[in-house]
Amino acid sequence: MAIDFNSKYAKRIKLDNVEYNMFDVKKAASDSGFALEKLPYCLRVLAENVLRHGYGDSIKSFKAWLQNKTSEDEINYLPARVLMQDFTGVPAIVDLASMRDAMQVLGGNPLKINPLIPVDLVIDHSVQVDSYGKNDSFAQNVQKEFERNNERYEFLKWGQKSFKNFRVVPPGTGICHQVNLECLAQVVHVEETEKGNFAYPDTLVGTDSHTTMVNALSVLGWGVGGIEAEAAMLGQPLPMILPEVIGFKLTGKVAKNITATDLVLTVTEILRKKGVVGKFVEFFGPGLDSLSLADRATVSNMAPEYGATCGFFPVDDETLKYLTLTGRDKHKVKLVEEYAKLQGMWREDHQAVYTDVIELNMDNLEPSLAGPRRPQDRVKLSDMKNNFIEALPTFVANADINQKHKVGNGDYSIGHGDVVIAAITSCTNTSNPSVMIAAGIVAEKASKLGIKSKPWVKTSLAPGSQVVTEYLSKSGLDRYLDNLGFNLVGYGCTTCIGNSGPLESEIEKVIKDSELAVASVLSGNRNFEGRIHPFVRANYLASPPLVVAYAIAGSVYIDLDKDPIATTATGQKVFLKDIWPTQEEIKAYMSSCVTPSMFSSKYKDVFRGDKNWQNIQAIESQTYDWKPSTYINNPPYFVDIAKPKVALNDINNARVLALFGDSITTDHISPAGSISKTSPAAQFLMSHGVSPAGFNSYGSRRGNHEVMMRGTFANVRIKNLLCAGVEGGVTINHLTGQQMSIYDAAMEYKKKSVPLVIFAGKEYGTGSSRDWAAKGTSLLGVKAVVAETFERIHRSNLVGMGVLPISFNSGVTWKSLGLKGNEEISILGITDDIKPYHPLKCLIKKAGGNNETVDATLQVYTDNEVEYIKHGSILGAVIKSLK
């Protein structure tokens, strides 16, 4: 939407003889009858956004919000830019390429399908930990990464050449959120227009839920599905209801042996219990004065884990300090300060109005982990041993905690609770120099005592940017990490996304044959079932120094507060406290080893890439030349694009594809990790000449719908209650009574033109912003998902793919209705006249012939979302609007 430079709120400022246009949001608020300073800072950014884009009287919605501390008003949000990682970015670019074909079919100009705002895609999810614990592990893993992903990278190179406003950060640079924080984010975005420079708040949406990390830098952004991101790229506003904002007051200080990881795991536990799904969280209070921006980033990063849309920190002196540390242009840093103070976006002592307020005294924080299945399940370090003992029966019935099993011809044995993966990984913590240096100090102290990691532990170091290895090298701590097996394996998400790679074959054999519940400890943000490694059942999130500690201990069946972590060659018992760093030691390394020049040099040629990337060839063209590929394939979303739009109708006589309980995640629905050799996806790949060694991962094959359809609901730990006592992606085909894979059953139903529904419990779709969880659901023929509650992004993705998200009224659940899964289901009241929160009827035809009608509500929230449902998808609606 064009900016109205004649608006009465347009003004010009001059800084260092450079002029900037801006919109005076403080004056607009005053004219609308409220003081901008009363709004939470995150809403001030949204207020400027709707003002700048000229959405009528939307600014008055913020006055109504102040009066009620909540709102039902809908606004249109247009972010300044889009951020992608390659797992979610590749299918988004595939969709854009397919949309160009569709536009050609409709007789329109394919070049209209082009990003209208800047899009950055960072390739960070494809590197796997094949080699580890060696000096050349990084080189080996990079070589395998390019061998496996050459087709994907050729496609991205084509996209980079053929789409405007689209840049690719090559592999080996870092994790998208850390690269965003350290380089791409500007805080104040400057756009060159025909009227000169225009300054406004840097905002974004990202195709990864941890886009929220940049909220620590006062850049408002959150994760969306790829299909929503595509709409934003194409200039479509993202409709949203003005959210409730929870103020989180921080007091006290993080001190002594406490890390930012301990803080964020505590915050996550508190906010999950509070219930903040769909809400903004904003941090304030005197405690912010003692939090570094890297610490804030750790907290903002895990907003998806505590359920919030974002976790926002306002601009203050720490923001400017970080921009300077990371080598940002001095003039731009001054502009951030000037703009924030002029627009009422600079953090002040007085309190804004919040929907509700929570308080945490950081003096009371304790060393913590989270697990063994969910990031919100905090465990005190002192309780870890008991936590695993209590969880063990849920993994293995009648397990003997003390029984050990010899591994191959080695001189060691493993048992329940032994740590087989210890990974320093993920944007959450590798962006924070304090915890990375702390890990190095633990390794240093251990090495000087002659202590090693246990031989059954797969150790890895996968930083979020090249700056990390630079300051570890300058400090000399890298050699101690190497000594414990934490050699560099790659710059990417690795273990946190499920790219942990294989364990030693002898270890995998013992785990499988003896049904062991072994553990992983990682510095990531996700530990859902089946995500980290298919053979590892207990997964714990921890700070990097604790990851090193557990690699030394070799087991979670230990009380590190009381038990020795190791014994030296001379028989000396060593405790965790003996090798734990002091705050003074950490600060000394940080002050001498983390410098602005490191950031400037490492990001100087951020889009250049190494020789592997530079040697990839691609041809610029309007449309993509689709070639036979098991990685990239033209999806079938637009096959009927030229046909007249069909009116919405009721869903009649659908069958139940799955019955799910609570907390079904997007990892359950659309796994990103390894492809099981017995899965439908494996059968498809083998039929196309791909050997198991070349399967790669589901995440890397998201550009091929044939693989991803077969991978939908294929997580090895998913439990479809239609098949009681069975794990994995199976169901009952009600047409035959047979148990089979969910994919095969769905295809049988499709042949008979039988629509499908899914029933689920609370928090359906919790997890990463994984658009394939909705795309796969749609392509399987699922017309509706009936759940008690939906995770924000997944609900939106379902709508974007034309799948109806529905909830029963008045606390009714599928369990309270006594559903068995063999019923026929009809959803009544679906017409072209549907509106947000439309009332529906669910007619249940039970096997015995009895019918029951239940009231339900369509979980479609805005008029725009209604249009997406009417067009069958958000992409279909966008194409028709652009033609």
N, C-alpha and C positions, 0 to 999 in steps of 0.2 A: 504494500500500500504506500502511495506517495506521501511524503512528509509535507505538511502544510506550513510553509515558511511564512505565510501571512497571518498565521494564528496570533492572537493577542498574547499568547504565552511564549512565543518564540523570542529569544533574546540572544545577544552576542556578548562574549567575554574575550578578553585578551590576556594571554599568558606568555611571557618572554617574547613579545612581539608577534605571537601567533594567534590568530583569531579563530574562535570556535562558536558555532551555533549550538543552542541548547533549548530545551523547553523548561520553563519555570514551574515546576510541579508544586512548589510551596504556595505560589500565588494562585494557581488553579485550585488547590485545596481550600485556600482562604475564601476564594470567590464562591466555592461550593458550600461554605458554611462550616468548615471544620479545620482544625490545626493539624497539619501533616505530622508534626512532632509527636502527636498522640498515637499514630499508627505504629505497629511493629515495623522495624526497618525493612524486612522482606516485603511487606505490603507497600511500602513507599516505592520500592523498585517497580512493583506491578502497577502502581498508580501512574508513574511516569510512562510506563509502557503503553497503557491504554490512552493516556493523554496524547502522546506523540503520534499514535496511529489514528487518532481522530475518531474514536468509537463513541460518538455522540455524548451522552451524559453518563458514561460509565464511571467517570470519576466520582459521581455522587453515590455510587454503590459503596464506596469506602466510608462515606459519612454514615450510611446505614450500618455498615459493619461495626463502626465505633460505638454506635448506640446499643447494639445487641451483642457485640463481641463474637458475632457469627453472621452468616449471610446465606441466603439462597440465590443471590444474584449471580448471573452468568456474565463472565467477561471473556474477551478474546485476547489471547496472549500470543505475541509474535516474537520469538527469541531472535537474538542478534546472529546466532550461528548454531551449527549442529556439530556434535562430536560423536565419532563412531569408533568402535574397535572392530577387528576384522571378522570375528565370528558372527556378530550381528550386522556388520557393515556390508559384507559380501552379499548376503541375500537382499539387502536394501538396494544395492547397486544393480543386482540381477533384476529386481523389480522395476527399477527405472529403465533399464535396457528393454525389458519386456513392454513397459508402457510406451516406449518409443515405437515399437512394432505395432502396438494397439492403436496409437495415434495415427500411424500410417494407414491402418485398416479403415479407420474412421474418416480418412481423407483430410486429416489435419497435418500440421507441421510437426514432425518428430522433435525438432529443436526446441519446441515449447516445453518438452520434458527436460528440464535443466534446472539445477539448483539456483534459486534466486538469492540465497543468502550463503555465506561462506560455510563450507563443510570440510572438516578435517577427519580423516580416517587414519588411525594409528594401528599398524599391524603388530599386535602384542599377544595374541591368544594362541598362536600356532606352534610355538616352540615347545617341545616336549623334553622331559628329563630322561633321555635314553642313556646318556653317559653321565657319570657323576663321580665325585671324589678324585678327579684326575686334573692335572694341569691343562690338558687339552680337551676337557669336557665341553667347554663352550664352543670350540671349533667343530667338534664332532656333531654337536646338537644342531648347530647352524647349518652344517652341510646336509644333515638329514631333513631339516626343516624345508630347505629349498628343494630338495629332491621330492619330498612329499607334496609340496604346495605350489609347484611351478605353474600348474594350470590356473589356480586361483590368483596367483600373483600376476600372470599375464593378463588376466581379466581386469584386475585392478589397475594395471598400467594402461589398458585400453580406456578404462573409465577416467583416469587422470588426464589422458589426452583428449577425450571426446566430450567431457562435461566441463562446463565453466564453473568457477567457484568451488572446485573440488580438488583438494590436496591430499596426498598420501604420505604419511610418515612411515618410512620403510622398516622392515624387521630389524631387530637388534638395537633399536633406539631406546625403548622403554615402554612402560605401561601407560595407556592413554590418559588415565587420570593424573598420574604423576607428571607426564609431559604437559598436560593441560595446566597443572598447577605451576610448574616450574618455567614454562615457556609460552604456551598459547594464550592463556587468560590475560586480559588487559585491565580488568576491573572497570575502567572507563573505555568503552568502545568508541573508536573514531572512524567515521565513515566519510569518504570523500564524495561530495555531491556537487551538482552544478552551482550551488550557492556557497560552496566552500566546505570546510571541515565541519562535521556535525558530531557532537559528543553526547553520548548517552550511556547508561549503565550496561556493562557487558553482561549479557544473559545467554543462556543456551538450553537446549535439550540434548540428551545423549542416548545412544542405543544401548547403554549399559546402566544398570541401576545405580552404580557407584559414581555416576556423574556428580552426585551430591558432594563429593569430596571438595570441589572447588568453591562450595558455599563458605568454606573457611576463609577464603580470600575475598569474601563479600561479593562473589559472582553468583547470582541466583540461577540455579539450574537443577534439573533432576532427570531421572531416567524415564524414557518412554519406549514403547515398542518401535521396531523398525518401520512399521507402516505409518505410525504417527510422525516419526521423524521424516519420512518421505514427504508427507503432506506439508510439514513445516518447510522443508527444502523448496517445495514448489509454491511457496508463498501463501499457503493456507493457514489461517489462524487456528490455534489450538484452543478450543472452548474449554472453560473450566469454571467451576463454582468457586467464588471467593472462599478460601479455606479458613477454618479455625486455626489460630496460631497459639501454640502452647509456649509460654515463656519458661525457660529453664534457667533458674538462677544458680550461678556457681559462686561459692564462697570458699575461703581457705586456699591452700596450695597443695600441688602435687609434690611430695617431698620424699626423702630417704630412699627406700628401696622400691618405690612405686613408679610405674611407667604410664605413659599415655594409653597403652593397651589396657591396663587395669582400669583406667578412667572410662574408656569407651565401653568396655564390657559391663561396667556398672551402670552407665547411662542407658545402655541397650536393655538391660534387665529392668530398670525402673520404667522406661518408656513403654516397653512391651506390656508390662503389668498395667500401666495407665491406659493404654489403648490409643494410639495416635495415627492409625491408618487413615490416609487421605488428608492428614493435617500437616501444617508447617510447624517446625520447632525452631525457636530462636533463642540463642544463648545470651545471657546478660549477667551483670553482677560483678562485684569486685574481684572474683576469681579469675576473670578474663585477663586481668593485668599480669598474672603470673604464667599464663599459658602462651607458649610460643605458637607461631602460626602452624608449624608442623604438628604440634599437639592438637591444635584445633582441627587440622585436616584429618587426623586420625578419628576424631569424634564425628566430623561431618561425613566422612567416608561411609560409616556404617548406618546412616539414616535408613536404608532399606531394611537392615536387620532390626532396628527398633521400630520400623513400620511407618515412619514419617515420609512425606514427600520430599522434604529437605530438612537440613539442620544448619541454620544460617548464623553467621557471625558478622556484625556490622564492621564498616571501615573504621580503623583507628591507627594509632602509631605503629602497632605491630604489623599491620598490613603494609605500611610504607617501608618498614624495616625489612620485611620479607622480599618485597619487590626489589629493593636495593641489593639485598644479599644474592638474589638470583639473577643479577646482572641486567635488570630492566633499564631502559633509557631514563636518564635523570629527569628530562622534561616530562615524560609520561608519568613518572612518580609524582611530580609536582602537580600535574593535571588531576591525578586521582585525589590528592588532598584538597585542591581548590574546588573541584566539582562536588565532592562529597560534602564539604562544608557549606557551599552555596545551596545545595539541594536538600539539606536536612538529613543527609545520609551518613554523617560522621557520628560515631558513638559518643553519646553524652551520658552524664551520670543519672539524669532523671529517667524514670521508668516509663516505658510506653505501656499502652493498654494491651492486655493479652486475654485470650479466651479463658485461660487458666494458667496457674503458675506452679511449678515444681521447684524444689530447692535441694541442692546437694552440697554438703560441706566436704570439700576434697581432702581435708585433714583426716577424714575417717576412711579413706580408701584402703583396700587390702590387695595384696598380690592375688591375681585371678586368672582363670582360664575360662573357656566356655565349651560345653559339649555334654555328652558325646555325639549328639545328633543335630543340635540347633544352636545358632549363635547367641540366642537370647538366654540360654540356660547357663548362667554364670556359676562357676565352681571356685570356691576359695582354694588357693594353693594347698592349704592345710587339710582340705577335705577331699583332695583328688583321689587318694587311695580308696577311701570309702565310697566315693562317687562311682568308681569303676566297679567295685564289688557289688554295689546295688544295681548297676546297669547290666552286669554280666549275664544274669538269667534271661534278660530280654534279647540277648544276642545268641546264646547257646544254652539249651536246657541241661540241667544237671552237670554243669561244668566244674571241673576240679581246678581251682585256681593255682594249685601248687604243682600240677603235672607239667613236665617239660618233655619236649620232643626233639631228638637230635636232627640237625640239619645236614643232609648229605654226608660227605666225608669230613666235614669241618669239625672243629673242636669246641663247638657250642651248641646249645639247645635253646628252643624258644617255647613259650607258652602263652596263655591268655594274658592280655595286658601289655605284652612286650611291644615296644615302639619300633615299627619297621619303616616308618617314614618320618623324618624330621626336616622340615622345609622352611627356610627363611624365604618367604615369597609374598606376593600380593602388594597392591598399592597401599593398603591400609597402613602398613608399618614401614615398608621400605622407603617411603617418602620422608620418614622422620629420622634425621641424623642421630638424635639422642638414643633411640632404641637400637639403631644399627651399630653405633659405636659401642653401646653397652654389650651387644652380642660379641663384638670383637674383643672387648676387655675380658668377658667370661672365657672366651677361647684362649686368650693370652695367659690368663692366670692358670687355667687348666693345663695348657701346654707346658708351662714352666714347672708344673708338678708332675709332668710325665703322664698325664691322664689323656685318654683317647675316647672317641665315640665307640659305642659297642659295635661289634662287627656285623650284626644283623640289621643295623639302622641304615636306611638309604638317606643320605644327607645331601642337601642342595642349597645353593644360594642363587636366587633369581631376583636381582634388584629391579626397581621400577624405572631407573634411569642410569645412564653411564656416569653421572655425577657421583653416585654412591660408590662405585668401584674406584673412582678417582680419589675421594677423600679417605677411603679405607686403605688405599695404596700409600697415600701421603702419610697417613698415621702409622703405617707399618703393621696394622692389625690384620691385614688381609692374609699374611703368611700364617698367622695363628689360626684363623678360620680354615685356611687350606689344610693345616696340620690336623684338624678335627674332621676333615672331609667336606667342609662347606666351601668347596671350590665353586667358582662361577660356572653356572650351567646355561645361562641365557638371560636376556633382558625381556621379561614377559611374565604373564600370570602363572604359567606352569602349574604347580600342584593345586593352587586355589581353584583353577577352572577344571581340574580333572586331568591335566596333562602331566601327571606324576611319573608316567612311564612305567615300564614293567619292574617288578621286584626280581631279585635273583631267582632263577627257575627252581632251585632247591628249596628256597624259602616259600615260594608260592605253592609248591607241592606239599610241604608240611602243613601250611595253613589250610589248604583244601582238604587233604587227606584226614587231618586231625580235627577239622572244624574248629579252628582256633579263632577267637575274638581278639585280633591284634589291633594295635592303635597307631594313629598318626598324630603328630603335634606340628602345627603349622602356624605361621604368623599371618594367616589370611582372614577373610571375613565370612567364609562359607564352609560349612561342615555337614551339609545335608547327606542323608543316606545315599550311598552309591556314588557320590560325587568325586571324592578324593581318589579312591582306588576300589575296584569291585571286590577285592579280597580283604579290605580293611574296614572293619565294622565300627570301631570307636574312633571318633575324630575330634580332636580338641584344638581350639584356637588359643594362641598364646603369644606373648611378646617375643621378639627375636632372641633376647638373652635366655628366656625360658626354653625356647626351641633347642638352643645349644645345650642347655642343662639336661633336658630330657634325652638328647642324643647320647650324652655321657651316661646318664642313669640307665637308659635302655628299656625302661618300663614306666607305665603310669601307675603300676601297682607298688607305689612307694610314697612315703610321706617326706617330702623334701624339707619340711620344717624340722623334722626330728631324725630321719634316717640319713646315713652317709650317702652321698651321691656316687662316690667311688673310693677305691683304696689304692694308694700309690704302691710302687714296686717295693718300697721299704716297709709296707704294712701300715702306713699312716692313713687314718680315716679322714676323708675330705667331705665337708658339708657344703651345701649350697652357699651359705653365708661366707664361706672362705673364698669363694671365687666370684661373688657378686660385686659389681662395681659400685663405687660411691658416686654421688652427684658431682663431687669435685673432680673426680677422675674423668667423668663424661664431659664436663664443661671444659676441662683443660684441652682435651682432644678437639672438641668442637671449635673452640676459639682459634686454634692454630691450624686446623686442617680443612675447614669448610669455608671456602672463599668465593666471592662473586666471579672471579676469573674462571673458575671451574665451570660454572653454569654458562658463561658467555662462550667459552671455547667448545663445550660439548654440544651446544645448540646452534652454533654458528651456521652449520650446514645441515639442519635438522631434516630436510627433505631430500638430501642427496643419496644416502644409503651407501652400503659397501659395494664391492665389485660384483657380488652375486646379484644384487638388485639392479645395478647399472647395466648388467649384461642381458637383462630380460627385455625382449623386444615386443612392441605392440604397435598396431596401425590405428591411426585416427580415422573414425568414420561416424556417420550419423547414427547408424544402427549397428548392432553387434552381430557378427557372423557366427551364429551358434554352431558349434562343432560337437561331434559325439564326445561326451565327457561324463565321468562319474562325479565330477566336482561342480560343474557349471551346466545348468540346463534351463531352458525357457519354461517358466512355470505356467500352469494352465488357467491362471486367474482371469484371463481376458479372452478366452475362447469364444464366448458369446457376446463380446462387447458390442457388436454391430446390431444385435437383435433388440427389439423393443423391450423396455423394462417391464418385468412381470410384477403384477400387484402382489402385495404381501398376503399370505394366507395362513390359516391355522396349520399347526403341525398335527397330523392325524396318524394314529396307530403306530407311533414310534416304538422301537424296542430299546431296552436299556443296554448300553455298551459296557458301562462300568458303574459300580457302587463304591464310592470312596469315603474314607473317614476324614478326620481333620488334618490340616497342615500338609495337604498335597502340594508340593512345590513345582516350580517350572522345571527343576531337575528331574522330578518324577515324570512330568508330562513330556518333556523334550530333553533328554540327557545330552550333555555336551562332551562326555568323556569317551571311553573306549567302546568299540562296537563288539558285542558278544558274537562269538563264532557260530552260535546256534540261532541267532536272531534273523528275522525276515530281511533286515538291512544287509546282513552278511550274505544271505542267500542271493540277494540282488547283486551285490558287488562281485561275488564269485561267478555268477552267471555272465558277468561282463568282463571276466578275465582278471579280476583283482584278487590276489592271494591274501590270506589273513595278515601277512606281514605288511601289506600295503593298505590295510583298511583305514589307517589314520584314525580320526575321531569323528563323532557326530558333529562336533562344533566346526571342524574344518570342512565338512561336506554340506553345510547349510545352503550352499548355492545350488544344490540338486534336490528338487522336491521328491524325487522317487526314493532317495535314501531317507529323507527326513520324514516322509509319510510313514515309512516302515519303522522309523525310530520313535514315533509318537507313542507315548505310554510304554516305552521299552526299557525303562530303568529296571535294573536287576533287583532292586529292593522295593519296587512299588507293590502295593497290596490291593488288588481288586477283590472286594469282599463277595463278589459273585463266585469267586473260586477260593473258598475259605481255606486258610492254611498254606496257600501257595504264594510264593513271591515271584515277581516278574510280570511282563506285559502279556497276560493271558486273560481270556474271558470265556463265557459260555455263549455259543451260537444258539440262540433260542429257536432258530429255524430247524436245527438238527439235534440239539441237545448236546453237541460235542464241545469239549474244551479245546480251544485253539488260541493262537496269537491274536491279539487285539486287531492287528492290521489285517490278517487273513479273514477274521470274522467280519470286519467292516467292509471288506471287498465283497464278501458273500451277500451281505445286506444290500450293498450298492447295486449288485446285479439284479436284485429283486425290487429295487426302488423303495426300500424300507428306510425311512428316516431314523436317526438315532438320537438318544439323549444320554446325558451323564448326570448322576446324582453325587453330591459331595457334601462334606461338613463345613467347618469353619476354616477361614484363611485359605481358600482355594486359590492356587496360583502364586503363593508366597515364593519369593526368590528373585532371580535376575530378570531383567526386562527382556525376556526371551520371546521374540515375536513368533518363532516357530511353534511354540506351545499353542498358540492360537491358529496359526496357519495349518499345522498338522491336524488339529482338531477339526477344522473346517473341511480339509481335503478327505478326511476319513468319513465324512457324511454326517457329522454331529451337528444337529440344528439348534440345540439348546443345552446349556449346563445349568442345572438347578443346584445351588449351593446355599449354605447358611450365610456365609460372607465371602467376599472376593477380595483378593489383593488388588490394589489400585491399578497397577500397570496391566496385569493380566486381564482384568475386567475390561479395560479400555481396548486391549488387543483383540479380545473376543468380539467386541462391538465392531472393531475395525475390519474384521473378517466376516462379518455378517452372522456370527453365532450369538444367539440370544442368551445373555446372562440373566438368570431368574432366581428369585428367592421366595419361598413360601411365607405367608403372613403369620403373625401372632406366634412366633416361636415354633411353628410346626417344622419338623425335619423328616427326612426319608425314613429315619429309624423310628420316630414316633408313629409314623404311618404304617410301620411294619412291612415295608417293601422287601420283597425277596429278589427282585431283579428280573423276574419272568413275566412281569406285567406289561400290558400295552399302554402307552402314554400318549395322550393328546393334549396339546397346549392350545387353548381356545381364547379368542379375542384379539388375534393378530390381524390387523388390517392396515391399509395405507393411512388410516387416521390415528395411528398410535402416537402417543406423546411421551415425554419423559415420565418415568415412574408409572407407566401404563398398567392398569389392573388387568390381570389375566386369570383364567381358570385352568386348572390342571385336572383333566379327567383320567382317572386311573382304572383300567380294566384289569381286574385280578383274574388269576388262572381259574378260580372256581366260578367265575361268571358274575361276581359282585362288582359293582362300580362305585367309585367314590370320587367326589369332586372337591377340590381344595383350592382356596383362594391363594393367588400368588401375585408378585409384582415384578415387572420388567425392570431390571437394573440398568436402564439407559437414562443418563442424567441430563443431557442437553439436547436442544433442537438440532444441533449439528450432528450429534450421534444418531438421532432419529433418521437423518438423511443418509447416513452411512448404511444403516440397516435397510433402508428402502432401496438403495443402489446395490446392495449385496456385499459391499465392502467400501472402505474409505478410498481405496485406489480407484475403484470404479467411479465414485462420486467426483474425485479430483479430475480424472480424464475428461469426463463429460463437461466439467466446468471450464476446462482449458481449451476445449476444441474450438 
